[in-house]
């Protein structure tokens, strides 16, 4: 089992202005430069399972993609898929590559944030304090893949997600077992779902502090390290430290984000953290 996704490379973080997504699913940066995203698959919007939002007061989601350690190449296709899916569902979406919005004033305009494979020490002390205060006031947080491998000296993240990344097996097919098919993120998924991904193990089993939505069957792949109870996706209703929390350890391969079923389930998980 590998201890990390790859070598640290802080210089790999792309710079640039944040971009916004309108209800048509098109990404627009704040300096009005257009960023092209793939068209939304009919399967993505049709299988999302959440109610349409009101265009008069759409929920707003901030997708944070800054990294200070290993940078996943899947971040860009993942951000495009989230922008397209959430935009089509009526959300306002901002993709922020520099964490420029992580301030008291910047976070105040969002219902939920997404930590999209953020790694390393990517927030300064003031930004951490701002995010903690915003979350404690009810802000929702979605974590994707390497979000549990970020900010090792920040206790808030382990409290939030219930555990931390410990290592991973190689990218390979495995069977994901859905435990709760009534949650927005997992509704409609096969009870035993074959996914090709990089399978994370964690420093401790989060069950007991979170609501486990899905586990990965360690008999279906090589390199498992947690035994028969291996949570891979979970959620939690609001607590004293945050609003709704949803996390999936999946999402490493670039091509996974072109899978309408996978992308739709992530979009639904993010939407749930925004209260939809």
C-alpha positions as CSV (number, residue, x, y, z in Angstrom):
1,X,0.0,0.0,0.0
2,X,1.4,3.4,-1.0
3,X,1.6,6.1,1.7
4,X,0.8,9.0,-0.7
5,X,-0.7,9.6,-4.1
6,X,2.7,10.9,-5.4
7,X,5.6,13.2,-4.8
8,X,4.9,16.6,-3.4
9,X,4.9,19.3,-6.0
10,X,3.7,22.7,-4.7
11,X,4.7,24.4,-7.9
12,X,2.0,22.4,-9.8
13,X,-0.8,24.5,-8.5
14,X,-2.2,26.5,-11.5
15,X,-2.7,30.2,-10.9
16,X,-5.5,32.2,-12.2
17,X,-8.8,33.9,-11.3
18,X,-11.7,32.0,-9.9
19,X,-14.4,31.0,-12.4
20,X,-18.2,31.0,-12.0
21,X,-20.8,28.7,-13.4
22,X,-24.2,30.0,-14.5
23,X,-27.4,27.9,-14.8
24,X,-26.5,26.9,-18.3
25,X,-23.4,25.1,-17.0
26,X,-20.9,27.4,-18.6
27,X,-17.9,28.4,-16.5
28,X,-17.0,32.1,-16.5
29,X,-13.9,33.5,-14.7
30,X,-14.3,36.7,-12.7
31,X,-12.4,38.7,-15.3
32,X,-15.0,37.6,-17.9
33,X,-12.6,35.2,-19.7
34,X,-14.7,32.2,-20.8
35,X,-13.6,28.8,-19.8
36,X,-15.1,26.0,-22.0
37,X,-16.5,22.9,-20.2
38,X,-17.8,19.7,-21.6
39,X,-21.6,19.6,-22.3
40,X,-23.7,18.1,-19.6
41,X,-24.7,14.5,-20.3
42,X,-28.4,13.9,-20.3
43,X,-27.7,11.0,-17.9
44,X,-26.0,13.4,-15.5
45,X,-29.0,15.7,-15.2
46,X,-31.6,13.0,-15.4
47,X,-30.1,10.9,-12.7
48,X,-29.2,13.6,-10.3
49,X,-32.3,13.1,-8.1
50,X,-32.4,16.5,-6.4
51,X,-35.2,19.1,-6.8
52,X,-34.8,22.0,-9.2
53,X,-33.5,25.1,-7.4
54,X,-35.1,28.6,-7.6
55,X,-33.3,30.9,-10.0
56,X,-34.4,33.8,-7.8
57,X,-32.2,32.6,-5.0
58,X,-30.0,29.8,-6.2
59,X,-27.7,28.0,-3.7
60,X,-24.0,28.9,-4.1
61,X,-21.1,26.4,-4.0
62,X,-17.4,27.2,-3.8
63,X,-15.1,24.6,-5.3
64,X,-11.6,24.9,-3.9
65,X,-8.8,23.3,-6.0
66,X,-5.6,24.7,-4.5
67,X,-2.9,22.2,-3.6
68,X,0.4,22.6,-1.8
69,X,1.4,19.0,-2.1
70,X,0.8,16.3,-4.7
71,X,-1.6,17.6,-7.4
72,X,-4.1,15.2,-9.0
73,X,-4.6,15.6,-12.7
74,X,-8.2,14.7,-12.1
75,X,-8.8,18.1,-10.4
76,X,-9.5,19.9,-13.6
77,X,-12.0,17.4,-15.1
78,X,-13.6,17.0,-11.7
79,X,-14.1,20.8,-11.4
80,X,-15.6,20.9,-14.9
81,X,-18.0,18.0,-14.1
82,X,-19.1,19.7,-10.9
83,X,-19.5,23.1,-12.6
84,X,-21.6,21.5,-15.4
85,X,-23.7,19.3,-13.1
86,X,-24.4,21.9,-10.4
87,X,-24.9,24.6,-12.9
88,X,-27.5,22.6,-14.8
89,X,-29.3,22.0,-11.5
90,X,-29.6,25.7,-10.9
91,X,-26.6,26.3,-8.6
92,X,-24.2,29.2,-8.7
93,X,-20.7,27.7,-8.7
94,X,-17.3,29.4,-8.3
95,X,-14.2,27.3,-9.0
96,X,-11.3,29.0,-7.0
97,X,-7.8,27.7,-7.7
98,X,-6.0,30.1,-5.3
99,X,-8.3,30.0,-2.2
100,X,-8.9,33.7,-2.7
101,X,-12.5,33.3,-1.4
102,X,-11.4,31.8,1.9
103,X,-11.9,34.9,4.0
104,X,-14.8,35.9,6.3
105,X,-16.3,38.1,3.6
106,X,-15.6,35.7,0.7
107,X,-17.1,32.6,2.4
108,X,-20.2,34.4,3.5
109,X,-21.8,34.3,0.0
110,X,-21.7,30.4,-0.2
111,X,-23.9,27.7,1.2
112,X,-21.3,25.0,0.7
113,X,-17.7,24.5,-0.2
114,X,-16.0,21.6,-1.9
115,X,-12.5,20.5,-0.9
116,X,-11.5,19.0,-4.3
117,X,-8.4,16.8,-3.7
118,X,-6.8,19.7,-1.8
119,X,-3.3,18.6,-0.5
120,X,-0.5,19.9,1.7
121,X,-0.6,23.0,3.8
122,X,-2.7,25.0,1.4
123,X,-4.4,27.4,3.8
124,X,-2.8,29.9,6.1
125,X,-3.8,30.4,9.7
126,X,-6.2,33.3,9.0
127,X,-7.9,31.2,6.2
128,X,-8.3,28.2,8.5
129,X,-9.9,30.4,11.2
130,X,-12.3,31.9,8.6
131,X,-13.3,28.5,7.3
132,X,-13.8,27.1,10.8
133,X,-16.0,30.1,11.7
134,X,-18.1,29.9,8.5
135,X,-18.5,26.1,9.0
136,X,-19.6,26.5,12.6
137,X,-22.3,28.9,11.5
138,X,-23.8,26.2,9.3
139,X,-21.8,26.1,6.1
140,X,-21.8,22.7,4.4
141,X,-18.6,21.0,3.3
142,X,-18.0,18.3,0.7
143,X,-14.7,16.5,0.6
144,X,-13.4,14.6,-2.4
145,X,-10.6,12.1,-2.5
146,X,-7.4,13.7,-1.2
147,X,-9.3,16.2,1.0
148,X,-8.5,13.8,3.9
149,X,-4.7,14.1,3.1
150,X,-4.5,17.9,3.5
151,X,-3.4,20.1,6.4
152,X,-1.9,17.5,8.7
153,X,-1.4,20.0,11.5
154,X,-5.0,21.2,11.4
155,X,-7.2,19.2,13.8
156,X,-10.4,20.6,12.3
157,X,-10.2,18.5,9.2
158,X,-9.9,15.2,11.1
159,X,-12.8,16.3,13.4
160,X,-14.8,17.2,10.3
161,X,-14.2,14.0,8.3
162,X,-13.8,11.6,11.2
163,X,-10.4,10.3,10.1
164,X,-7.4,11.0,7.9
165,X,-5.8,9.4,4.8
166,X,-3.2,6.7,5.7
167,X,-2.3,5.2,2.3
168,X,-3.7,3.7,-0.8
169,X,-3.7,0.6,-3.0
170,X,-3.1,0.8,-6.7
171,X,-5.7,2.0,-9.2
172,X,-7.8,-1.1,-10.0
173,X,-11.4,-2.2,-10.2
174,X,-13.2,-3.0,-6.9
175,X,-16.7,-3.5,-5.6
176,X,-18.3,-0.6,-3.8
177,X,-21.1,-1.8,-1.5
178,X,-23.9,0.7,-1.0
179,X,-25.2,0.7,2.6
180,X,-27.7,3.6,2.4
181,X,-29.6,3.8,-0.9
182,X,-31.9,6.6,0.4
183,X,-29.2,9.3,0.6
184,X,-29.2,11.8,-2.3
185,X,-25.6,10.8,-3.3
186,X,-26.2,7.0,-3.4
187,X,-29.9,6.8,-4.5
188,X,-30.1,4.8,-7.7
189,X,-26.6,3.3,-7.5
190,X,-26.2,-0.4,-7.8
191,X,-26.1,-2.2,-4.5
192,X,-22.7,-3.7,-5.6
193,X,-21.1,-1.1,-7.8
194,X,-17.9,-1.8,-9.7
195,X,-15.6,1.2,-9.8
196,X,-12.0,1.6,-11.0
197,X,-10.2,3.9,-8.6
198,X,-7.3,4.3,-6.2
199,X,-8.5,2.8,-3.0
200,X,-7.8,4.8,0.2
201,X,-7.2,3.4,3.6
202,X,-7.6,5.6,6.7
203,X,-5.9,6.1,10.1
204,X,-9.0,4.9,11.8
205,X,-12.5,3.7,10.8
206,X,-14.8,6.7,10.9
207,X,-17.9,4.7,11.6
208,X,-19.5,5.8,14.8
209,X,-18.8,9.5,14.2
210,X,-20.3,9.6,10.7
211,X,-23.1,8.0,8.7
212,X,-21.5,5.5,6.3
213,X,-23.0,5.5,2.9
214,X,-20.8,3.0,1.2
215,X,-17.9,0.6,1.8
216,X,-15.4,-1.0,-0.5
217,X,-15.2,-4.8,-0.5
218,X,-11.5,-5.6,0.2
219,X,-11.9,-9.1,-1.2
220,X,-12.6,-7.5,-4.6
221,X,-9.1,-5.9,-5.0
222,X,-5.5,-6.2,-4.0
223,X,-3.8,-4.1,-1.3
224,X,-6.7,-3.5,1.2
225,X,-5.6,-2.5,4.7
226,X,-8.8,-2.0,6.8
227,X,-10.4,-5.4,6.8
228,X,-14.1,-6.3,6.2
229,X,-15.5,-2.9,7.3
230,X,-13.8,-0.3,5.0
231,X,-15.9,2.8,4.6
232,X,-15.3,4.7,1.4
233,X,-18.1,7.3,1.4
234,X,-20.0,8.9,4.3
235,X,-22.0,11.9,5.5
236,X,-23.0,13.7,8.7
237,X,-25.9,16.0,9.6
238,X,-25.0,19.4,11.1
239,X,-22.9,19.4,14.2
240,X,-21.3,22.2,16.4
241,X,-18.4,22.4,14.0
242,X,-20.1,22.5,10.6
243,X,-23.3,22.2,8.6
244,X,-23.8,19.1,6.5
245,X,-20.7,17.1,5.6
246,X,-20.3,14.6,2.8
247,X,-17.1,12.8,1.8
248,X,-16.1,10.4,-0.9
249,X,-12.6,8.8,-1.1
250,X,-13.2,8.1,-4.8
251,X,-12.3,10.3,-7.7
252,X,-8.6,9.7,-8.5
253,X,-8.7,8.7,-12.2
254,X,-9.3,11.5,-14.7
255,X,-11.6,9.3,-16.8
256,X,-13.9,8.6,-13.8
257,X,-15.2,12.1,-14.1
258,X,-16.5,11.4,-17.6
259,X,-18.7,8.6,-16.2
260,X,-22.2,10.1,-15.9
261,X,-23.2,7.8,-13.1
262,X,-20.1,8.6,-11.0
263,X,-20.3,12.4,-11.7
264,X,-24.0,12.6,-11.0
265,X,-23.5,10.9,-7.6
266,X,-20.8,13.4,-6.6
267,X,-22.9,16.3,-7.8
268,X,-25.8,15.0,-5.7
269,X,-23.5,14.7,-2.6
270,X,-22.3,18.2,-3.0
271,X,-25.9,19.5,-3.5
272,X,-26.9,17.7,-0.3
273,X,-24.3,19.7,1.7
274,X,-25.8,22.9,0.3
275,X,-29.2,21.9,1.8
276,X,-30.8,20.7,-1.4
